[in-house]
C-alpha cells in the first residue's frame, strides 16, 4: 500500500492555521475543484 489516509478530527481542523487561498480569477474563483453546469447551449464555455 502506498500510504494510509490521514484523518483529522473537527477540533484539530478548526484550530488549524491555513494559508490564504490562491485565486484562479482574482477575488472571484478560488483555486480548487469547481463544476460549471447548466443546460446545453447556455454559454458555459
C-alpha positions in Angstrom: 0.0 0.0 0.0 1.4 3.4 -1.0 0.1 5.3 2.0 -2.6 5.5 4.6 -5.4 8.0 4.7 -4.6 10.6 7.4 -7.8 11.7 9.2 -8.3 14.8 11.4 -10.9 15.5 14.0 -13.1 18.6 13.9 -11.2 20.4 16.7 -7.8 20.0 15.0 -9.3 21.2 11.7 -11.0 24.2 13.4 -7.7 25.1 15.2 -5.6 24.8 12.1 -3.9 27.9 10.7 -4.4 27.8 6.9 -2.7 29.7 4.2 -5.0 32.1 2.3 -6.4 30.5 -0.9 -5.0 31.2 -4.3 -7.4 32.7 -6.9 -7.9 31.4 -10.4 -9.9 34.6 -11.2 -8.9 37.4 -8.8 -11.4 37.9 -5.9 -13.9 35.6 -7.7 -12.9 32.0 -8.2 -10.7 30.2 -5.6 -8.3 27.6 -6.9 -9.6 24.0 -6.5 -12.4 21.9 -7.8 -15.3 23.8 -9.4 -18.1 22.5 -11.6 -19.8 24.7 -14.1 -23.1 23.2 -15.1 -26.2 24.2 -17.0 -28.5 23.4 -19.8 -26.9 22.9 -23.3 -26.2 26.0 -25.4 -26.3 28.4 -22.4 -22.8 29.8 -22.8 -20.9 27.8 -20.2 -17.6 27.6 -22.1 
